[in-house]
């Protein structure tokens, strides 16, 4: 049985939580390889993604409840 069948399409994440990947850019990455990752380089995209994931559905529910897209006759 293959991993794809065991886990569906993607295998579960592993390794990234115990390796130093979040601290230093892997050496195989062109130009940036071996450099330290600044915390804000990870925090800012994560916050923007979280805001989008929570904000857009909240705005959609508000817009539907307030009938913002309804055509008035």
Biopython code that builds the backbone (N, CA, C, O; Angstrom):
import numpy as np
from Bio.PDB.StructureBuilder import StructureBuilder

atoms = [
    (1, "UNK", "N", (0.851, -1.184, 0.000)),
    (1, "UNK", "CA", (0.000, 0.000, 0.000)),
    (1, "UNK", "C", (0.894, 1.243, 0.000)),
    (1, "UNK", "O", (1.849, 1.324, 0.773)),
    (2, "UNK", "N", (0.589, 2.187, -0.848)),
    (2, "UNK", "CA", (1.420, 3.390, -0.953)),
    (2, "UNK", "C", (1.013, 4.426, 0.088)),
    (2, "UNK", "O", (-0.071, 4.363, 0.668)),
    (3, "UNK", "N", (1.915, 5.383, 0.308)),
    (3, "UNK", "CA", (1.595, 6.456, 1.252)),
    (3, "UNK", "C", (0.410, 7.272, 0.785)),
    (3, "UNK", "O", (-0.393, 7.727, 1.599)),
    (4, "UNK", "N", (0.293, 7.462, -0.530)),
    (4, "UNK", "CA", (-0.821, 8.251, -1.054)),
    (4, "UNK", "C", (-2.157, 7.612, -0.680)),
    (4, "UNK", "O", (-3.126, 8.317, -0.399)),
    (5, "UNK", "N", (-2.207, 6.306, -0.676)),
    (5, "UNK", "CA", (-3.454, 5.644, -0.290)),
    (5, "UNK", "C", (-3.688, 5.724, 1.218)),
    (5, "UNK", "O", (-4.826, 5.851, 1.670)),
    (6, "UNK", "N", (-2.617, 5.648, 1.982)),
    (6, "UNK", "CA", (-2.767, 5.711, 3.434)),
    (6, "UNK", "C", (-3.234, 7.082, 3.900)),
    (6, "UNK", "O", (-4.103, 7.183, 4.767)),
    (7, "UNK", "N", (-2.661, 8.136, 3.328)),
    (7, "UNK", "CA", (-2.919, 9.482, 3.816)),
    (7, "UNK", "C", (-3.789, 10.313, 2.896)),
    (7, "UNK", "O", (-3.972, 11.502, 3.158)),
    (8, "UNK", "N", (-4.324, 9.757, 1.853)),
    (8, "UNK", "CA", (-5.047, 10.567, 0.892)),
    (8, "UNK", "C", (-4.055, 11.155, -0.094)),
    (8, "UNK", "O", (-3.079, 10.501, -0.462)),
    (9, "UNK", "N", (-4.295, 12.360, -0.514)),
    (9, "UNK", "CA", (-3.433, 12.956, -1.538)),
    (9, "UNK", "C", (-2.052, 13.326, -1.011)),
    (9, "UNK", "O", (-1.061, 13.112, -1.710)),
    (10, "UNK", "N", (-1.954, 13.868, 0.186)),
    (10, "UNK", "CA", (-0.681, 14.350, 0.735)),
    (10, "UNK", "C", (-0.353, 13.609, 2.025)),
    (10, "UNK", "O", (-1.251, 13.354, 2.827)),
    (11, "UNK", "N", (0.914, 13.258, 2.243)),
    (11, "UNK", "CA", (1.279, 12.650, 3.525)),
    (11, "UNK", "C", (1.238, 13.696, 4.640)),
    (11, "UNK", "O", (1.293, 14.892, 4.354)),
    (12, "UNK", "N", (1.144, 13.280, 5.884)),
    (12, "UNK", "CA", (1.113, 14.251, 6.985)),
    (12, "UNK", "C", (2.443, 14.992, 7.089)),
    (12, "UNK", "O", (3.488, 14.424, 6.774)),
    (13, "UNK", "N", (2.420, 16.249, 7.524)),
    (13, "UNK", "CA", (3.673, 17.001, 7.644)),
    (13, "UNK", "C", (4.550, 16.414, 8.744)),
    (13, "UNK", "O", (4.058, 15.998, 9.793)),
    (14, "UNK", "N", (5.816, 16.390, 8.496)),
    (14, "UNK", "CA", (6.752, 15.921, 9.512)),
    (14, "UNK", "C", (8.132, 16.462, 9.175)),
    (14, "UNK", "O", (8.418, 16.778, 8.020)),
    (15, "UNK", "N", (8.946, 16.563, 10.138)),
    (15, "UNK", "CA", (10.308, 17.025, 9.923)),
    (15, "UNK", "C", (10.472, 18.520, 10.104)),
    (15, "UNK", "O", (11.442, 18.954, 10.724)),
    (16, "UNK", "N", (9.565, 19.311, 9.590)),
    (16, "UNK", "CA", (9.700, 20.762, 9.679)),
    (16, "UNK", "C", (9.590, 21.286, 11.097)),
    (16, "UNK", "O", (10.089, 22.369, 11.403)),
    (17, "UNK", "N", (8.948, 20.532, 11.954)),
    (17, "UNK", "CA", (8.785, 20.988, 13.324)),
    (17, "UNK", "C", (9.987, 20.651, 14.196)),
    (17, "UNK", "O", (10.142, 21.217, 15.278)),
    (18, "UNK", "N", (10.833, 19.741, 13.743)),
    (18, "UNK", "CA", (11.972, 19.344, 14.552)),
    (18, "UNK", "C", (13.305, 19.728, 13.914)),
    (18, "UNK", "O", (14.349, 19.596, 14.553)),
    (19, "UNK", "N", (13.291, 20.190, 12.691)),
    (19, "UNK", "CA", (14.529, 20.597, 12.021)),
    (19, "UNK", "C", (14.664, 22.112, 12.106)),
    (19, "UNK", "O", (13.743, 22.799, 12.548)),
    (20, "UNK", "N", (15.801, 22.624, 11.686)),
    (20, "UNK", "CA", (16.052, 24.059, 11.767)),
    (20, "UNK", "C", (15.542, 24.809, 10.543)),
    (20, "UNK", "O", (15.996, 25.922, 10.278)),
    (21, "UNK", "N", (14.618, 24.236, 9.797)),
    (21, "UNK", "CA", (14.139, 24.853, 8.564)),
    (21, "UNK", "C", (13.494, 26.208, 8.793)),
    (21, "UNK", "O", (13.547, 27.068, 7.914)),
    (22, "UNK", "N", (12.897, 26.414, 9.931)),
    (22, "UNK", "CA", (12.267, 27.690, 10.193)),
    (22, "UNK", "C", (13.238, 28.774, 10.639)),
    (22, "UNK", "O", (12.848, 29.932, 10.784)),
    (23, "UNK", "N", (14.490, 28.415, 10.858)),
    (23, "UNK", "CA", (15.476, 29.363, 11.343)),
    (23, "UNK", "C", (16.444, 29.816, 10.263)),
    (23, "UNK", "O", (16.876, 30.969, 10.255)),
    (24, "UNK", "N", (16.786, 28.914, 9.353)),
    (24, "UNK", "CA", (17.753, 29.201, 8.298)),
    (24, "UNK", "C", (17.167, 28.724, 6.971)),
    (24, "UNK", "O", (16.592, 27.638, 6.897)),
    (25, "UNK", "N", (17.315, 29.534, 5.929)),
    (25, "UNK", "CA", (16.852, 29.135, 4.596)),
    (25, "UNK", "C", (17.709, 27.959, 4.141)),
    (25, "UNK", "O", (18.933, 28.016, 4.257)),
    (26, "UNK", "N", (17.087, 26.879, 3.620)),
    (26, "UNK", "CA", (17.888, 25.732, 3.181)),
    (26, "UNK", "C", (18.952, 26.139, 2.162)),
    (26, "UNK", "O", (18.739, 27.061, 1.374)),
    (27, "UNK", "N", (20.080, 25.462, 2.176)),
    (27, "UNK", "CA", (21.219, 25.814, 1.329)),
    (27, "UNK", "C", (20.906, 25.688, -0.158)),
    (27, "UNK", "O", (21.541, 26.358, -0.972)),
    (28, "UNK", "N", (19.940, 24.846, -0.533)),
    (28, "UNK", "CA", (19.639, 24.637, -1.949)),
    (28, "UNK", "C", (18.807, 25.766, -2.558)),
    (28, "UNK", "O", (18.616, 25.789, -3.773)),
    (29, "UNK", "N", (18.310, 26.696, -1.753)),
    (29, "UNK", "CA", (17.521, 27.810, -2.274)),
    (29, "UNK", "C", (18.470, 28.844, -2.886)),
    (29, "UNK", "O", (19.380, 29.327, -2.213)),
    (30, "UNK", "N", (18.254, 29.187, -4.180)),
    (30, "UNK", "CA", (19.163, 30.156, -4.802)),
    (30, "UNK", "C", (19.111, 31.518, -4.106)),
    (30, "UNK", "O", (18.055, 31.921, -3.620)),
    (31, "UNK", "N", (20.196, 32.202, -4.055)),
    (31, "UNK", "CA", (20.408, 33.541, -3.525)),
    (31, "UNK", "C", (20.237, 33.600, -1.999)),
    (31, "UNK", "O", (21.089, 34.173, -1.320)),
    (32, "UNK", "N", (19.178, 33.033, -1.451)),
    (32, "UNK", "CA", (18.893, 33.159, -0.021)),
    (32, "UNK", "C", (19.447, 32.011, 0.821)),
    (32, "UNK", "O", (19.415, 32.087, 2.049)),
    (33, "UNK", "N", (19.947, 30.963, 0.197)),
    (33, "UNK", "CA", (20.393, 29.771, 0.916)),
    (33, "UNK", "C", (21.396, 30.059, 2.009)),
    (33, "UNK", "O", (22.391, 30.743, 1.767)),
    (34, "UNK", "N", (21.159, 29.556, 3.197)),
    (34, "UNK", "CA", (22.062, 29.713, 4.325)),
    (34, "UNK", "C", (21.809, 30.942, 5.179)),
    (34, "UNK", "O", (22.376, 31.063, 6.265)),
    (35, "UNK", "N", (20.980, 31.844, 4.718)),
    (35, "UNK", "CA", (20.696, 33.049, 5.515)),
    (35, "UNK", "C", (19.662, 32.751, 6.590)),
    (35, "UNK", "O", (18.842, 31.843, 6.457)),
    (36, "UNK", "N", (19.721, 33.542, 7.662)),
    (36, "UNK", "CA", (18.730, 33.392, 8.733)),
    (36, "UNK", "C", (17.402, 33.989, 8.286)),
    (36, "UNK", "O", (17.368, 34.962, 7.533)),
    (37, "UNK", "N", (16.330, 33.408, 8.750)),
    (37, "UNK", "CA", (14.989, 33.902, 8.449)),
    (37, "UNK", "C", (14.586, 34.856, 9.562)),
    (37, "UNK", "O", (14.600, 34.487, 10.737)),
    (38, "UNK", "N", (14.231, 36.066, 9.199)),
    (38, "UNK", "CA", (13.774, 37.036, 10.201)),
    (38, "UNK", "C", (12.371, 36.631, 10.656)),
    (38, "UNK", "O", (11.558, 36.202, 9.838)),
    (39, "UNK", "N", (12.082, 36.762, 11.941)),
    (39, "UNK", "CA", (10.761, 36.369, 12.442)),
    (39, "UNK", "C", (9.604, 37.076, 11.735)),
    (39, "UNK", "O", (8.566, 36.463, 11.486)),
    (40, "UNK", "N", (9.775, 38.354, 11.413)),
    (40, "UNK", "CA", (8.687, 39.073, 10.744)),
    (40, "UNK", "C", (8.414, 38.535, 9.347)),
    (40, "UNK", "O", (7.308, 38.690, 8.830)),
    (41, "UNK", "N", (9.411, 37.905, 8.733)),
    (41, "UNK", "CA", (9.206, 37.318, 7.408)),
    (41, "UNK", "C", (8.233, 36.148, 7.476)),
    (41, "UNK", "O", (7.622, 35.797, 6.467)),
    (42, "UNK", "N", (8.084, 35.553, 8.619)),
    (42, "UNK", "CA", (7.111, 34.477, 8.793)),
    (42, "UNK", "C", (5.836, 34.975, 9.457)),
    (42, "UNK", "O", (4.747, 34.501, 9.134)),
    (43, "UNK", "N", (5.954, 35.914, 10.372)),
    (43, "UNK", "CA", (4.799, 36.382, 11.141)),
    (43, "UNK", "C", (3.841, 37.205, 10.285)),
    (43, "UNK", "O", (2.626, 37.024, 10.372)),
    (44, "UNK", "N", (4.370, 38.103, 9.462)),
    (44, "UNK", "CA", (3.508, 38.988, 8.669)),
    (44, "UNK", "C", (2.649, 38.202, 7.685)),
    (44, "UNK", "O", (1.439, 38.427, 7.658)),
    (45, "UNK", "N", (3.201, 37.283, 6.864)),
    (45, "UNK", "CA", (2.330, 36.506, 5.980)),
    (45, "UNK", "C", (1.325, 35.638, 6.742)),
    (45, "UNK", "O", (0.196, 35.448, 6.292)),
    (46, "UNK", "N", (1.742, 35.115, 7.896)),
    (46, "UNK", "CA", (0.816, 34.302, 8.691)),
    (46, "UNK", "C", (-0.348, 35.149, 9.200)),
    (46, "UNK", "O", (-1.494, 34.701, 9.181)),
    (47, "UNK", "N", (-0.065, 36.361, 9.652)),
    (47, "UNK", "CA", (-1.136, 37.238, 10.128)),
    (47, "UNK", "C", (-2.065, 37.666, 8.987)),
    (47, "UNK", "O", (-3.282, 37.736, 9.160)),
    (48, "UNK", "N", (-1.483, 37.949, 7.830)),
    (48, "UNK", "CA", (-2.319, 38.316, 6.680)),
    (48, "UNK", "C", (-3.205, 37.154, 6.252)),
    (48, "UNK", "O", (-4.377, 37.346, 5.927)),
    (49, "UNK", "N", (-2.647, 35.959, 6.251)),
    (49, "UNK", "CA", (-3.444, 34.779, 5.908)),
    (49, "UNK", "C", (-4.549, 34.525, 6.916)),
    (49, "UNK", "O", (-5.670, 34.185, 6.538)),
    (50, "UNK", "N", (-4.242, 34.685, 8.196)),
    (50, "UNK", "CA", (-5.256, 34.500, 9.235)),
    (50, "UNK", "C", (-6.354, 35.546, 9.108)),
    (50, "UNK", "O", (-7.535, 35.238, 9.265)),
    (51, "UNK", "N", (-5.960, 36.784, 8.822)),
    (51, "UNK", "CA", (-6.962, 37.836, 8.652)),
    (51, "UNK", "C", (-7.875, 37.537, 7.472)),
    (51, "UNK", "O", (-9.083, 37.765, 7.540)),
    (52, "UNK", "N", (-7.298, 37.029, 6.395)),
    (52, "UNK", "CA", (-8.118, 36.682, 5.225)),
    (52, "UNK", "C", (-9.049, 35.514, 5.534)),
    (52, "UNK", "O", (-10.221, 35.529, 5.157)),
    (53, "UNK", "N", (-8.524, 34.504, 6.219)),
    (53, "UNK", "CA", (-9.348, 33.331, 6.520)),
    (53, "UNK", "C", (-10.504, 33.656, 7.462)),
    (53, "UNK", "O", (-11.590, 33.094, 7.328)),
    (54, "UNK", "N", (-10.278, 34.547, 8.399)),
    (54, "UNK", "CA", (-11.333, 34.902, 9.341)),
    (54, "UNK", "C", (-12.153, 36.097, 8.867)),
    (54, "UNK", "O", (-13.354, 36.165, 9.127)),
    (55, "UNK", "N", (-11.521, 37.031, 8.181)),
    (55, "UNK", "CA", (-12.209, 38.256, 7.780)),
    (55, "UNK", "C", (-13.165, 38.095, 6.617)),
    (55, "UNK", "O", (-14.281, 38.612, 6.659)),
    (56, "UNK", "N", (-12.750, 37.390, 5.584)),
    (56, "UNK", "CA", (-13.612, 37.266, 4.405)),
    (56, "UNK", "C", (-14.922, 36.522, 4.693)),
    (56, "UNK", "O", (-15.982, 37.005, 4.296)),
    (57, "UNK", "N", (-14.889, 35.372, 5.366)),
    (57, "UNK", "CA", (-16.176, 34.735, 5.687)),
    (57, "UNK", "C", (-17.039, 35.594, 6.619)),
    (57, "UNK", "O", (-18.263, 35.614, 6.488)),
    (58, "UNK", "N", (-16.402, 36.303, 7.561)),
    (58, "UNK", "CA", (-17.161, 37.189, 8.445)),
    (58, "UNK", "C", (-17.816, 38.315, 7.676)),
    (58, "UNK", "O", (-18.974, 38.655, 7.917)),
    (59, "UNK", "N", (-17.066, 38.893, 6.746)),
    (59, "UNK", "CA", (-17.633, 39.958, 5.915)),
    (59, "UNK", "C", (-18.752, 39.409, 5.034)),
    (59, "UNK", "O", (-19.763, 40.084, 4.841)),
    (60, "UNK", "N", (-18.593, 38.209, 4.500)),
    (60, "UNK", "CA", (-19.621, 37.608, 3.651)),
    (60, "UNK", "C", (-20.905, 37.368, 4.440)),
    (60, "UNK", "O", (-21.998, 37.621, 3.935)),
    (61, "UNK", "N", (-20.782, 36.885, 5.667)),
    (61, "UNK", "CA", (-21.976, 36.682, 6.508)),
    (61, "UNK", "C", (-22.644, 38.013, 6.815)),
    (61, "UNK", "O", (-23.871, 38.115, 6.776)),
    (62, "UNK", "N", (-21.855, 39.029, 7.119)),
    (62, "UNK", "CA", (-22.409, 40.353, 7.391)),
    (62, "UNK", "C", (-23.113, 40.906, 6.158)),
    (62, "UNK", "O", (-24.214, 41.446, 6.260)),
    (63, "UNK", "N", (-22.481, 40.773, 4.992)),
    (63, "UNK", "CA", (-23.064, 41.294, 3.765)),
    (63, "UNK", "C", (-24.380, 40.596, 3.452)),
    (63, "UNK", "O", (-25.331, 41.237, 3.003)),
    (64, "UNK", "N", (-24.443, 39.295, 3.685)),
    (64, "UNK", "CA", (-25.688, 38.573, 3.415)),
    (64, "UNK", "C", (-26.771, 38.982, 4.418)),
    (64, "UNK", "O", (-27.924, 39.181, 4.036)),
    (65, "UNK", "N", (-26.408, 39.106, 5.686)),
    (65, "UNK", "CA", (-27.396, 39.481, 6.707)),
    (65, "UNK", "C", (-27.899, 40.908, 6.474)),
    (65, "UNK", "O", (-29.073, 41.193, 6.712)),
    (66, "UNK", "N", (-27.030, 41.800, 6.015)),
    (66, "UNK", "CA", (-27.409, 43.185, 5.782)),
    (66, "UNK", "C", (-27.988, 43.395, 4.390)),
    (66, "UNK", "O", (-28.385, 44.505, 4.035)),
    (67, "UNK", "N", (-28.033, 42.326, 3.607)),
    (67, "UNK", "CA", (-28.547, 42.359, 2.235)),
    (67, "UNK", "C", (-27.816, 43.424, 1.402)),
    (67, "UNK", "O", (-28.444, 44.198, 0.679)),
    (68, "UNK", "N", (-26.500, 43.450, 1.513)),
    (68, "UNK", "CA", (-25.723, 44.459, 0.798)),
    (68, "UNK", "C", (-25.714, 44.221, -0.701)),
    (68, "UNK", "O", (-25.557, 45.175, -1.464)),
    (69, "UNK", "N", (-25.875, 42.983, -1.152)),
    (69, "UNK", "CA", (-25.848, 42.703, -2.578)),
    (69, "UNK", "C", (-27.222, 42.568, -3.207)),
    (69, "UNK", "O", (-27.331, 42.288, -4.401)),
    (70, "UNK", "N", (-28.263, 42.760, -2.428)),
    (70, "UNK", "CA", (-29.621, 42.560, -2.947)),
    (70, "UNK", "C", (-30.034, 43.719, -3.843)),
    (70, "UNK", "O", (-29.760, 44.883, -3.553)),
    (71, "UNK", "N", (-30.694, 43.372, -4.929)),
    (71, "UNK", "CA", (-31.219, 44.405, -5.828)),
    (71, "UNK", "C", (-32.567, 44.856, -5.296)),
    (71, "UNK", "O", (-33.415, 44.037, -4.941)),
    (72, "UNK", "N", (-32.751, 46.140, -5.244)),
    (72, "UNK", "CA", (-34.019, 46.691, -4.761)),
    (72, "UNK", "C", (-34.843, 47.147, -5.930)),
    (72, "UNK", "O", (-34.336, 47.762, -6.867)),
    (73, "UNK", "N", (-36.094, 46.848, -5.869)),
    (73, "UNK", "CA", (-36.993, 47.225, -6.960)),
    (73, "UNK", "C", (-37.860, 48.397, -6.570)),
    (73, "UNK", "O", (-38.680, 48.851, -7.368)),
]
sb = StructureBuilder()
sb.init_structure("model")
sb.init_model(0)
sb.init_chain("A")
sb.init_seg("    ")
for serial, (resi, resn, name, xyz) in enumerate(atoms, 1):
    if name == "N":
        sb.init_residue(resn, " ", resi, " ")
    sb.init_atom(name, np.array(xyz, "f"), 0.0, 1.0, " ", f" {name:<3s}", serial, name[0])
structure = sb.get_structure()
